[in-house]
Amino acid sequence: MIAGGPSLVESLPTLIHDALTASLEPGEQLYVAARAQGQDCLAVTGSRVFRMSVDGAGKLRSHCVPLTQVRDIEVEAGPLGGRLSWLERDRTDRVIVGFAGYDGGKFQRVAATMRQLASAAVGAESVRTRAVRACEIRPQVLPPAGLPARPPSTQSSASEPRPAIPAHR
């Protein structure tokens, strides 16, 4: 288990739910789908972080980044509200997700989950990098067309079901 306590996968507003569902790869596991402050939502899979919101005009805004680029995850919580923030590779400003004071415990668990998943993703990237470097040293082991876009273990058929995300209607 990544984090204890109740599930961190909550129902999301319909527009965000539908966009997130369409963005997930078949077999990609969703660990966090949390409502934040206002119309902001945060979703985390084993490999990506999504920050999604609906603006005043009803238009979806989204930001997605690989977990391997996320570092320095922090939570600042208080009785009147708080924020979850992180740094991304090639950015100097922090990405910030605000939340209500009563959600402090939930976002502490979200941060802990993100840290664990980011650490695992960076470790997996390191292993893939070593494997690719080994192939570069011995190019005769590469197939003629080069490496596949995804490792075979993550490829799936189109018939594989997408993960279910609760929708808020």
C-alpha positions as CSV (number, residue, x, y, z in Angstrom):
1,M,0.0,0.0,0.0
2,I,1.3,3.4,-0.9
3,A,-0.5,5.5,1.7
4,G,-2.8,4.5,4.7
5,G,-6.2,5.8,5.4
6,P,-9.2,6.4,3.1
7,S,-8.8,6.4,-0.6
8,L,-7.2,9.5,-2.2
9,V,-9.3,8.9,-5.3
10,E,-12.3,11.2,-5.1
11,S,-15.1,12.1,-7.4
12,L,-14.1,15.0,-9.7
13,P,-16.1,17.5,-11.6
14,T,-17.5,16.0,-14.9
15,L,-15.3,18.0,-17.3
16,I,-12.1,17.2,-15.3
17,H,-13.1,13.6,-14.8
18,D,-13.7,13.1,-18.5
19,A,-10.5,14.8,-19.5
20,L,-8.5,12.8,-17.0
21,T,-10.1,9.5,-18.0
22,A,-9.2,10.2,-21.7
23,S,-5.6,11.1,-20.7
24,L,-4.9,7.9,-18.9
25,E,-3.0,5.1,-20.8
26,P,-4.6,1.7,-20.7
27,G,-3.4,0.0,-17.4
28,E,-2.1,3.3,-16.0
29,Q,-3.0,3.2,-12.2
30,L,-4.4,6.3,-10.6
31,Y,-3.2,6.8,-7.0
32,V,-4.6,10.3,-6.4
33,A,-7.6,12.2,-7.7
34,A,-8.2,15.0,-5.2
35,R,-10.3,18.1,-5.2
36,A,-8.3,21.2,-4.1
37,Q,-9.4,24.8,-3.6
38,G,-12.0,26.2,-6.0
39,Q,-12.2,24.3,-9.2
40,D,-8.6,22.9,-9.0
41,C,-8.0,19.2,-8.9
42,L,-4.8,17.1,-8.6
43,A,-4.3,13.6,-10.0
44,V,-1.2,11.4,-9.7
45,T,-0.5,8.1,-11.5
46,G,2.6,6.0,-11.1
47,S,4.3,8.1,-13.8
48,R,2.6,11.5,-14.1
49,V,1.1,14.4,-12.2
50,F,-1.9,16.3,-13.5
51,R,-3.1,19.6,-12.2
52,M,-6.5,20.4,-13.8
53,S,-9.0,23.2,-13.2
54,V,-12.0,24.8,-14.8
55,D,-11.9,28.5,-15.3
56,G,-14.8,31.0,-14.9
57,A,-15.7,30.5,-18.6
58,G,-16.0,26.7,-18.1
59,K,-12.8,26.0,-20.0
60,L,-10.5,23.2,-18.9
61,R,-6.9,24.2,-18.0
62,S,-4.4,21.4,-17.4
63,H,-0.8,20.9,-16.6
64,C,0.8,17.4,-16.8
65,V,4.4,16.5,-16.0
66,P,6.3,13.2,-15.6
67,L,6.9,12.2,-12.0
68,T,10.6,11.9,-12.8
69,Q,10.7,15.7,-13.2
70,V,9.0,16.4,-9.8
71,R,11.1,17.2,-6.7
72,D,11.0,19.0,-3.4
73,I,7.4,18.3,-2.6
74,E,6.1,20.4,0.3
75,V,2.9,20.9,2.2
76,E,2.1,24.0,4.3
77,A,-1.1,23.6,6.2
78,G,-3.0,25.9,8.6
79,P,-6.5,26.3,10.0
80,L,-7.4,28.8,7.3
81,G,-6.0,26.8,4.3
82,G,-2.7,25.6,2.9
83,R,-0.8,24.7,-0.2
84,L,0.9,21.7,-1.7
85,S,3.8,22.7,-3.9
86,W,6.7,21.2,-5.8
87,L,9.5,22.1,-8.2
88,E,9.9,20.7,-11.7
89,R,13.0,20.2,-13.7
90,D,13.8,23.3,-15.9
91,R,11.5,25.5,-13.8
92,T,12.5,28.0,-11.1
93,D,9.0,28.7,-9.7
94,R,7.0,26.3,-7.6
95,V,3.8,24.7,-8.9
96,I,1.2,25.4,-6.2
97,V,-2.1,23.8,-5.4
98,G,-4.1,25.5,-2.7
99,F,-6.6,23.7,-0.4
100,A,-9.0,24.5,2.4
101,G,-7.9,24.2,6.0
102,Y,-10.0,21.1,6.7
103,D,-8.2,19.3,3.9
104,G,-4.8,19.6,5.5
105,G,-4.6,15.9,6.5
106,K,-5.7,14.8,3.1
107,F,-3.0,16.8,1.4
108,Q,-0.3,15.6,3.8
109,R,-1.2,12.1,2.6
110,V,-1.2,13.3,-1.1
111,A,2.3,14.7,-0.6
112,A,3.5,11.5,1.0
113,T,2.1,9.5,-1.9
114,M,3.7,11.8,-4.4
115,R,7.1,11.5,-2.7
116,Q,6.9,7.7,-2.8
117,L,5.8,7.6,-6.4
118,A,8.3,10.2,-7.5
119,S,11.1,8.3,-5.8
120,A,10.0,5.0,-7.4
121,A,9.7,6.7,-10.8
122,V,13.2,8.2,-10.5
123,G,14.6,4.8,-9.5
124,A,12.9,3.2,-12.5
125,E,14.2,5.9,-14.8
126,S,17.7,5.2,-13.5
127,V,17.4,1.5,-14.2
128,R,16.0,2.3,-17.8
129,T,18.9,4.7,-18.3
130,R,21.5,2.1,-17.3
131,A,19.8,-0.5,-19.6
132,V,19.7,1.9,-22.6
133,R,23.4,2.8,-21.9
134,A,24.2,-0.9,-21.9
135,C,22.5,-1.2,-25.3
136,E,24.3,1.8,-26.7
137,I,27.6,0.1,-25.7
138,R,26.5,-3.1,-27.5
139,P,24.4,-1.9,-30.4
140,Q,24.2,-5.4,-31.9
141,V,21.5,-6.2,-29.3
142,L,19.2,-3.5,-30.6
143,P,16.5,-4.4,-33.0
144,P,17.0,-2.9,-36.5
145,A,14.3,-0.3,-36.0
146,G,15.6,0.7,-32.6
147,L,14.0,0.6,-29.2
148,P,10.1,0.5,-29.0
149,A,8.4,3.7,-27.8
150,R,7.4,1.9,-24.6
151,P,8.9,-1.1,-22.8
152,P,6.9,-4.2,-23.8
153,S,5.7,-4.7,-20.2
154,T,3.7,-1.4,-20.4
155,Q,2.3,-2.0,-23.9
156,S,-1.3,-3.2,-23.9
157,S,-4.1,-3.9,-26.3
158,A,-6.8,-1.5,-27.1
159,S,-9.3,-3.9,-25.5
160,E,-7.7,-3.5,-22.0
161,P,-10.1,-1.5,-19.8
162,R,-9.1,2.0,-18.5
163,P,-9.2,2.5,-14.8
164,A,-12.5,3.7,-13.3
165,I,-12.5,7.2,-11.8
166,P,-15.6,8.3,-9.8
167,A,-17.4,11.1,-11.6
168,H,-19.2,13.9,-9.7
169,R,-22.4,14.7,-11.5
